[in-house]
Amino acid sequence: MIKARRTTKTGVVFLLTVITTTTLLAIYNQAVPPSHQVISIDEDDSPNFDYGHYDAANWRNLSKDKIQSLSKLGRILYLDEELPELIQTAKQFKILVWKYGSTINDRHIKRYSSENHDPFEYCSVKNCILTYDGDQLANADIVLIHLHRTTGTKDLPPNDKRSPNQIWAFMTDESPFHTFLHTKENKFIEYNGIFNWSMTYRMDSDIPVPYGRTILRPYEDPSKEFDLYKWFLSKRHDVLVAIMGSNCGSKNHRWEYVKQLQNHMSVDVYGACGTLKCMGHFRMDCPDINRYMFYLSFENSNCDEYVTEKLWWNAYAKNAIPIVMGAPKDNYTSLLPPNSFINVDDFATPRDLATYLNYLFNTPSEFRRFFRWRKHFQVLNEHGYFQSLSYHYCRVCEAMNYNKKQPKVYKDLQKFWSVDSNCYPAWDKIYD
C-alpha cells in the first residue's frame, strides 16, 4: 500500500485562467504539509527512461512460456517482429462470420457511423473477402463463430458440411463471465473439439484482437514532451475523478468500490449507473469526461488481460491517468506503458486511494511521472468503439496469411477460456 499524509479536500474551485503560476503554487504550498511543499510544477526527480534497460523485442518482460504461447500474428503485435515476406500468389481467403455477423456490423464495418468502411483499409494484407452469407460455408477458408450471440452448439454450422482444411475460430470480446449472452451457464465443455483457433483480446489467442495496444517507439520522440502545466489548467479541480458505466452490476464489485471511494472524495458517475448523462456511450464520444485528471478504468470482471475501452479510450485518449481494476497486476505491467497508471491493488482500502489522489493533486510536480512514457511509447485504440478504427477483420486476414496452418483443435476449451481458469475474486473478497 502506498501511504501518504492526508491532505486538504479538493472541493475548492480554482480560477486558474486568471491566476499566475507563482500565485497558484503559493496556494498549494500553503495547503500541503512542509514535507510535500511544491517548489515548481516542472520539478521532476524521476529517472529518465533508458532504452538500454529495455529489450526492445520484449520490453513487456514476457516469460518464455508466454512467448511460446503466441501465434505468429501475436509475435508481430506484441514482440514487434517484422512482417514475413509473403509469396506472391493469387490466393484469396474468404472469411465467413457465421449467422451473427450482422450484429457486429455497426461496430466493425460502420464504426458506429452511417457509412460502411473497408475493414482491410489499414491492413498489412488485403487478400481477403468478408461475407455473412451462410450459403458460402463450403467455400470459406475460415469460419468465425461469435460466441456472445450463440445460444448453443445447435447454432453452429453443420459438421457434415465442414471442409477438411477449413478453420473454425471462436470469437469473443467479453470476459469468460459474459462470453455467452443468452445462457446463464458458460458451458465451454460443450464446445470441446470444435474450434481450431481462438479470437479474443488476449495476446495468446491465435487471432489477438485487443481493445488497444501499447507499442514502443523506435526512438525517443522529443515532440511528445508532455506539457504538464497546460494539462493541469485544462482539468477540473473541484472533482478529480470520473467513471462512466451502463452495467451497474459486476462480478468484481466495482460499484461497491466507487461508493466507498465517494465517502472520501468526490467521484462523478456518468451513464445509467450515475446521475450524470452524456451524449455518447460506445457509439459516440463523451466529451464531458475530458476534463477529469483521473478516470476509473474499472472492468466488469477480474479476468486475464481483460482491459477494455474504459482504459484505452476513456483514460489514455483523454489524457487522464487511469485507475485500474480488473486484470492481474502483472497483466497491466505487460500491456500498458510503464508508470502510466494507478492500480487499486496497491491500496488496502478505497480511503487509502483517495488519500493518495489528494496528495497528487496537492503536489502537481508528482503528476509528471505518469506522462513520461509518451516520448517512448504510443497507445493505439483498435476496438471500433466511439467511431475509432476496428482491426478485427484485418487481424483475421493477417492470421490467415501469417499463422501456421498446422492441424490444431481446442480439445479442452475450458482450460484456455473459462471463469475457473482465467478469472479472480472481487477486490473485497481477497481480504476476507
Secondary structure, DSSP 8 states (H G I E B T S, - for coil): ---------S-----GGGS-HHHHHHHHHHHS-GGG--S-TT---S----GGGS-GGGTT---HHHHHT--HHHHHHHS-------------EEEEEETTGGGGHHHHTSTTSSS---TTTT-S---EEEE--GGGGGG-SEEEEETTT--SGGGS--GGG--TT-EEEEE-SS-GGGS-SS-SS--GGGGTTT-SEEESSSTTSSS---SEEEEE-SS--GGG---HHHHHHHS-SS--EEEE-S----TT-HHHHHHHHHTTS-EEEESTTSSB--S-SSSS--GGGGG-SEEEEE-SS-BTT---HHHHTTTGGGT-EEEEESS-HHHHHHHS-TT--EEGGGSSSHHHHHHHHHHHHT-GGGGGGGTGGGGTEEEEE-B-GGG--B-HHHHHHHHHHHS-------SSHHHHSSHHHHB---TTTTT-
